[in-house]
Each structure stands twice: as structure tokens, then as C-alpha cells.
Amino acid sequence: MLKGVKEIKDIRSIICSEMTNHISYLNQIFYKYKKFEKDDVVQMENWMLTSKFIDHIKLPKYGKTVWIRISKKTESTEKCLKSPDSQKDESKIDKMKNPQKTESTEKFLKEAFHRDQMGSRFLSKKQDTLFWAIYVAKYGEAEYYQIGNKYKNVEISEKMKLVQFMSQCKTNIQQQALNIGKKIPSTKMQEWQADFMVNKKTSYSTFWIMCMYYNINAILFKEYLYMKFYSSTDPSDICIFFEDKQGYVSFDEQSYSSEKLKEMFDTRIFVDHTSDRIFKGESAYSIEELHHFASILGITQQITNQYKKPSKKDWMRELQIFLSSI
């Protein structure tokens, strides 16, 4: 009995020793001939799952050798052989190869397209375009694009700085306004502070405060109107902004000569941004000025055809109707 057990153990040890040999990876039951010559097997080592080959199959994150016995390459096997880090890296590479897949890239390309269409003008398609236009005028385009997906955080942070600026420098702001012929009552200051915290879009009044905070002299042109947002009595360096019919505001990076600016002024009507109305009372204008405004808007013929002898009141009414309709 003991002799038989010993013989069985010897047989097992022989089998185990054979299994540790790389030749044993070729299972004999799959072949017509039960045995291979040793020389023939050595020639086939390049296609065998030997220990030499297995040593190269590792998980980089853990640094351990993975021993896998497989009969053929499968999709699940490929996933097992990849580390979590390598999968992340491949996803990054895929995004680089296909930039249209990422939302932030799509937004960037859309903005770049609008930027290219306008030449030297920068236009942000964010909700508060007036805010981002002056932000770029102050900090530059590179700073804008480095924000990434945190535009709302930066906008809130910047507006909180402006609220703090109005609280701490209230007297200086009011004096600065008086120096350029404007008056800001304390009640207006409080209203504008609330605008920064509540309103989703920057108003013309709060835009003027931003000009003071950034020390920028700005002129905003519309199709038929223009406004001056000066922060100093000597506006030598002026930033130019344009607002289209949809309300999008762009910042123009090119410089304009005084002659070019005068030409742009002459083809538009000046509006006081501190006033709630485009025009003052009709008594504030001469009939010639009203005729000039009508010619700028291109409605002179329309008014003279409608009225035999239009009065100042008629001219003013038609100017207001036209501007309210665009």
C-alpha cells in the first residue's frame, strides 16, 4: 500500500516538472502526433506563451507580472492587459485626435469663427458679452481662453471685486464722474451695486463703473448710435466696442485715428449713457439738428412725404418711432 502511494507521488512530481517546462504549454491532445521533437518545439517558441513572453505582460500601476493562460486573443483579454492609467491616456489621445468631441473645444471653435469673421474684433458668445468684451480689453484674449470652463466663477469673482470697489471708493468714483461733467447720486451707486450682484447682464451704467475700475476710456458704437464711457478728462487711449442688432458686444483691438473716429461720430447719433432716454426734450435741439438725425437714420424722405410741413414735434416723434423699431 505504501509502495503504491509512493509510486503515485513520483508520477505526480514527474508531471509537475513537465508542466513547468515551456514545452508543456503545447497541449498534446490538440495535435495529430502526441509528441514533438525538442528541436522542433524550440523553433516554435516565438509563438508560444512562454515565461519569457509573460514577463513582458505587466500592469504598470502595480508592477506585478500577470500570468494569463489563453488560447486566443479576445476583447476581454485586451482590456485586462491595459492598466487604468493607460486607458485614461488613450482617452486623452482620442480627444486630441478628435477635438470636435469635446464641448469646450466646440465653443472655442465657434468663438474663433466669429472672431475671424470680424477681423480685428473679439466677440464672446457668453451671456454677458459686454462684461467679457471689457474683460478682454483689460486682460487680453490669452487670459480669457485660459479660463477654461470656469467662466461663470471668474465672472462672479470679478463682479464681487467691482462691488467692493464701489463700497470702498464711493467718494472717489463720484468725484471722478464730476471731473468729466457727470453726477452720480448715492442712490444710483446703490442701484448699480445691486445690478452687479443680481443682473445677468452688465448695464451701460455698470459698464462705466468697470471703465473706472480698469482705468479704461471706452466708446461703444451701434448701427445708428454711439456712447462715450470716459474715466478720465484726457481720453488719449480709447478702447473701441461695437454692439450688433442682437445685443452682442465685441472689442476691437485695432487703433483708430482721430479722423476715423470723427467720421464714425458724424454717421451716428450721440446718446448719454447716464440718461434713460436717447433724446432730450425737443426744445434742446434745433430744427437743423433734427434734420441731421433724420438723414443719419435715412428717414428724411419718409417724414417729408408723411407731413406737408413737419414740426419739431413731428420730427422728434418719427425719430423715436424709428429707433424703437430697430
C-alpha positions as CSV (number, residue, x, y, z in Angstrom):
1,M,0.0,0.0,0.0
2,L,2.7,2.4,1.0
3,K,4.7,1.4,-2.1
4,G,1.7,2.3,-4.3
5,V,1.3,5.7,-2.7
6,K,5.0,6.4,-3.2
7,E,4.7,5.5,-6.9
8,I,1.8,7.8,-7.3
9,K,3.7,10.7,-5.7
10,D,6.7,10.0,-8.0
11,I,4.4,10.1,-11.0
12,R,2.9,13.5,-9.8
13,S,6.3,15.0,-9.3
14,I,7.2,14.0,-12.8
15,I,4.1,15.5,-14.2
16,C,4.6,18.8,-12.3
17,S,8.2,19.0,-13.5
18,E,6.9,18.5,-17.1
19,M,4.3,21.3,-16.6
20,T,6.9,23.8,-15.5
21,N,8.8,23.2,-18.8
22,H,7.8,25.6,-21.5
23,I,7.3,22.7,-23.9
24,S,4.3,21.7,-21.8
25,Y,2.4,24.7,-23.0
26,L,1.6,22.9,-26.2
27,N,-1.2,20.6,-25.0
28,Q,-0.6,17.2,-26.8
29,I,-4.3,16.4,-27.2
30,F,-4.7,19.1,-29.9
31,Y,-2.2,17.6,-32.3
32,K,-2.2,14.6,-34.5
33,Y,1.1,13.4,-33.1
34,K,1.5,13.1,-29.4
35,K,5.0,14.3,-29.1
36,F,7.2,16.8,-30.7
37,E,10.9,16.6,-31.1
38,K,12.7,19.1,-28.8
39,D,14.4,20.9,-31.7
40,D,11.0,21.4,-33.5
41,V,9.5,22.9,-30.4
42,V,12.3,25.3,-29.9
43,Q,11.7,26.7,-33.3
44,M,8.1,27.5,-32.4
45,E,9.0,29.4,-29.2
46,N,8.2,32.7,-30.8
47,W,4.6,31.7,-31.0
48,M,4.3,30.2,-27.5
49,L,3.1,31.7,-24.2
50,T,6.4,31.1,-22.5
51,S,7.8,32.7,-19.3
52,K,10.0,34.9,-21.4
53,F,6.9,36.3,-23.2
54,I,4.8,36.5,-20.0
55,D,7.5,38.6,-18.3
56,H,6.6,41.5,-20.6
57,I,2.9,41.4,-19.7
58,K,2.6,43.6,-16.6
59,L,0.2,46.1,-15.0
60,P,2.2,49.3,-14.9
61,K,0.3,50.7,-12.0
62,Y,1.0,47.8,-9.7
63,G,4.3,46.5,-11.2
64,K,3.2,42.8,-10.9
65,T,3.6,40.2,-13.6
66,V,0.2,38.9,-14.9
67,W,0.2,35.2,-15.8
68,I,-2.6,34.5,-18.2
69,R,-3.1,31.3,-20.0
70,I,-5.2,31.9,-23.1
71,S,-6.0,30.0,-26.3
72,K,-6.6,33.1,-28.4
73,K,-6.7,36.9,-28.3
74,T,-10.1,38.3,-27.2
75,E,-11.5,41.7,-26.5
76,S,-11.8,41.0,-22.8
77,T,-8.1,39.9,-22.7
78,E,-7.0,43.2,-24.2
79,K,-8.9,45.1,-21.5
80,C,-7.2,43.0,-18.8
81,L,-3.8,43.7,-20.2
82,K,-4.4,47.5,-20.1
83,S,-3.8,49.5,-16.9
84,P,-6.3,52.1,-15.7
85,D,-3.8,54.8,-16.4
86,S,-3.2,53.7,-20.0
87,Q,-6.9,53.7,-20.7
88,K,-7.1,57.3,-19.4
89,D,-4.1,58.3,-21.6
90,E,-5.8,56.7,-24.7
91,S,-9.0,58.7,-24.0
92,K,-6.9,61.9,-23.9
93,I,-5.2,61.0,-27.1
94,D,-8.5,60.3,-28.7
95,K,-9.8,63.7,-27.7
96,M,-6.7,65.3,-29.2
97,K,-7.2,63.5,-32.4
98,N,-10.9,64.3,-32.4
99,P,-11.3,67.8,-30.9
100,Q,-14.9,68.1,-32.1
101,K,-15.9,65.6,-29.4
102,T,-15.2,68.0,-26.5
103,E,-17.8,70.7,-25.7
104,S,-15.2,73.3,-24.7
105,T,-13.4,72.8,-28.0
106,E,-16.6,73.3,-29.9
107,K,-17.3,76.5,-28.1
108,F,-13.7,77.7,-28.7
109,L,-14.0,77.0,-32.4
110,K,-17.4,78.8,-32.7
111,E,-15.9,81.9,-31.0
112,A,-12.8,81.6,-33.1
113,F,-15.0,81.6,-36.2
114,H,-16.9,84.7,-35.2
115,R,-13.5,86.3,-34.3
116,D,-12.2,85.5,-37.8
117,Q,-15.3,86.9,-39.5
118,M,-14.9,90.3,-37.8
119,G,-11.2,90.6,-38.4
120,S,-9.6,92.5,-35.5
121,R,-12.7,92.2,-33.2
122,F,-13.0,89.9,-30.3
123,L,-16.6,88.6,-29.6
124,S,-17.5,86.3,-26.8
125,K,-20.7,84.3,-27.1
126,K,-21.2,84.2,-23.4
127,Q,-24.4,85.6,-22.0
128,D,-22.9,88.8,-20.6
129,T,-21.0,89.9,-23.8
130,L,-20.5,93.5,-22.6
131,F,-18.7,92.2,-19.4
132,W,-16.4,89.9,-21.4
133,A,-15.6,92.5,-24.0
134,I,-14.1,94.9,-21.5
135,Y,-12.6,92.0,-19.6
136,V,-10.6,91.1,-22.7
137,A,-9.8,94.8,-23.3
138,K,-8.2,94.8,-19.8
139,Y,-6.5,91.4,-19.5
140,G,-6.2,90.2,-23.1
141,E,-7.5,87.3,-25.1
142,A,-4.9,84.8,-23.8
143,E,-6.2,85.3,-20.3
144,Y,-9.8,84.8,-21.5
145,Y,-9.1,81.4,-23.2
146,Q,-7.1,80.2,-20.2
147,I,-10.2,80.4,-18.0
148,G,-11.3,77.0,-19.5
149,N,-14.8,76.0,-18.3
150,K,-14.8,78.3,-15.2
151,Y,-16.2,81.4,-16.9
152,K,-19.1,81.8,-14.5
153,N,-16.7,81.6,-11.5
154,V,-14.4,84.3,-12.9
155,E,-17.4,86.5,-13.8
156,I,-18.8,86.3,-10.3
157,S,-15.4,86.9,-8.7
158,E,-14.7,89.9,-10.9
159,K,-18.1,91.4,-10.2
160,M,-17.7,91.0,-6.4
161,K,-14.4,92.9,-6.7
162,L,-16.4,95.7,-8.5
163,V,-19.0,95.8,-5.7
164,Q,-16.2,96.1,-3.2
165,F,-14.6,98.8,-5.3
166,M,-17.9,100.8,-5.3
167,S,-18.2,100.4,-1.5
168,Q,-14.7,101.4,-0.6
169,C,-14.2,104.1,-3.2
170,K,-17.6,105.7,-3.4
171,T,-16.5,109.3,-2.9
172,N,-13.6,108.9,-5.4
173,I,-16.0,107.5,-8.0
174,Q,-18.4,110.4,-7.6
175,Q,-15.6,112.9,-7.8
176,Q,-14.2,111.2,-10.9
177,A,-17.6,111.5,-12.5
178,L,-17.8,115.2,-11.6
179,N,-14.4,115.8,-13.3
180,I,-15.8,114.7,-16.6
181,G,-19.1,116.5,-16.1
182,K,-21.3,113.7,-14.8
183,K,-23.1,113.4,-11.5
184,I,-23.7,110.1,-9.7
185,P,-26.2,110.3,-6.8
186,S,-25.7,108.0,-3.8
187,T,-29.0,106.2,-4.7
188,K,-27.6,105.4,-8.1
189,M,-24.5,103.9,-6.6
190,Q,-26.6,101.6,-4.5
191,E,-28.7,100.6,-7.5
192,W,-25.6,99.8,-9.6
193,Q,-24.1,97.7,-6.8
194,A,-27.3,95.6,-6.8
195,D,-27.0,95.3,-10.6
196,F,-23.6,93.7,-10.3
197,M,-24.9,91.1,-7.9
198,V,-28.3,90.4,-9.4
199,N,-28.5,91.1,-13.1
200,K,-27.1,88.5,-15.5
201,K,-26.0,91.2,-18.0
202,T,-23.9,94.3,-17.5
203,S,-25.8,97.5,-18.0
204,Y,-24.3,100.6,-19.6
205,S,-24.1,102.3,-16.2
206,T,-22.2,99.4,-14.6
207,F,-20.0,99.2,-17.7
208,W,-19.0,102.8,-17.0
209,I,-18.0,101.7,-13.4
210,M,-15.9,99.0,-14.9
211,C,-14.2,101.6,-17.1
212,M,-13.3,103.5,-13.9
213,Y,-12.1,100.3,-12.1
214,Y,-9.9,99.2,-15.1
215,N,-8.9,102.8,-15.9
216,I,-10.2,102.5,-19.5
217,N,-11.8,105.1,-21.8
218,A,-14.3,103.4,-24.0
219,I,-16.6,104.3,-26.9
220,L,-19.4,101.9,-27.9
221,F,-20.8,102.1,-31.4
222,K,-24.2,100.8,-32.5
223,E,-25.6,100.9,-36.0
224,Y,-27.0,104.4,-35.6
225,L,-25.9,105.4,-32.1
226,Y,-22.7,105.8,-30.1
227,M,-21.9,106.4,-26.4
228,K,-18.8,107.6,-24.6
229,F,-17.7,105.9,-21.3
230,Y,-14.7,108.0,-20.2
231,S,-13.0,107.5,-16.9
232,S,-10.6,110.5,-17.3
233,T,-10.6,114.0,-18.6
234,D,-7.8,113.2,-21.1
235,P,-9.0,110.1,-23.0
236,S,-5.9,109.7,-25.1
237,D,-6.0,105.9,-25.2
238,I,-9.5,104.8,-26.2
239,C,-10.9,101.3,-26.4
240,I,-13.5,100.7,-29.2
241,F,-16.5,98.4,-28.8
242,F,-19.3,97.5,-31.2
243,E,-22.8,96.3,-30.4
244,D,-24.8,94.5,-33.1
245,K,-28.5,94.2,-33.5
246,Q,-28.7,91.0,-31.4
247,G,-27.0,92.8,-28.5
248,Y,-23.6,91.1,-28.8
249,V,-20.8,93.4,-27.9
250,S,-17.3,93.0,-29.4
251,F,-14.0,94.6,-28.6
252,D,-12.0,96.0,-31.5
253,E,-8.2,95.7,-30.9
254,Q,-7.1,98.0,-33.7
255,S,-6.3,101.6,-33.2
256,Y,-8.5,104.3,-34.7
257,S,-7.2,107.7,-35.8
258,S,-9.0,110.9,-34.7
259,E,-10.1,111.5,-38.3
260,K,-11.6,108.0,-38.5
261,L,-13.4,108.4,-35.1
262,K,-14.8,111.8,-36.3
263,E,-16.2,110.1,-39.4
264,M,-17.8,107.4,-37.3
265,F,-19.3,110.0,-35.0
266,D,-20.8,112.0,-37.9
267,T,-22.7,109.0,-39.1
268,R,-24.3,108.2,-35.7
269,I,-26.3,110.0,-33.0
270,F,-24.7,110.6,-29.7
271,V,-26.5,109.2,-26.6
272,D,-25.8,110.0,-23.0
273,H,-25.4,106.6,-21.2
274,T,-26.3,108.1,-17.9
275,S,-29.8,109.1,-19.2
276,D,-32.7,106.7,-19.5
277,R,-33.7,108.2,-22.8
278,I,-32.0,108.5,-26.2
279,F,-33.1,112.1,-26.8
280,K,-33.6,115.0,-24.5
281,G,-36.7,117.2,-24.9
282,E,-37.4,118.6,-28.3
283,S,-36.6,122.1,-27.1
284,A,-33.0,121.0,-26.6
285,Y,-32.5,120.6,-30.4
286,S,-32.7,123.0,-33.3
287,I,-34.6,122.0,-36.4
288,E,-31.4,121.6,-38.3
289,E,-30.1,119.0,-35.7
290,L,-33.3,117.1,-36.1
291,H,-32.9,117.1,-39.9
292,H,-29.4,115.8,-39.4
293,F,-30.6,113.0,-37.2
294,A,-33.2,112.0,-39.7
295,S,-30.6,111.9,-42.5
296,I,-28.4,109.7,-40.4
297,L,-31.3,107.3,-39.9
298,G,-32.3,107.6,-43.6
299,I,-35.9,108.6,-42.9
300,T,-35.9,112.2,-44.2
301,Q,-37.9,111.4,-47.3
302,Q,-40.3,109.3,-45.3
303,I,-41.1,112.1,-42.9
304,T,-41.5,114.8,-45.6
305,N,-43.8,112.5,-47.5
306,Q,-45.9,111.9,-44.4
307,Y,-46.2,115.5,-43.3
308,K,-46.7,118.6,-45.5
309,K,-44.8,120.9,-43.1
310,P,-43.4,118.7,-40.3
311,S,-42.9,120.5,-37.0
312,K,-40.1,119.8,-34.5
313,K,-42.5,117.6,-32.6
314,D,-43.2,115.6,-35.8
315,W,-39.5,115.1,-36.5
316,M,-38.9,114.1,-32.9
317,R,-41.8,111.6,-32.9
318,E,-40.7,109.9,-36.1
319,L,-37.1,109.7,-34.9
320,Q,-38.2,108.0,-31.7
321,I,-40.5,105.6,-33.5
322,F,-37.8,104.5,-35.9
323,L,-35.2,103.9,-33.2
324,S,-37.7,102.0,-31.1
325,S,-38.4,99.7,-34.0
326,I,-34.8,98.6,-34.7
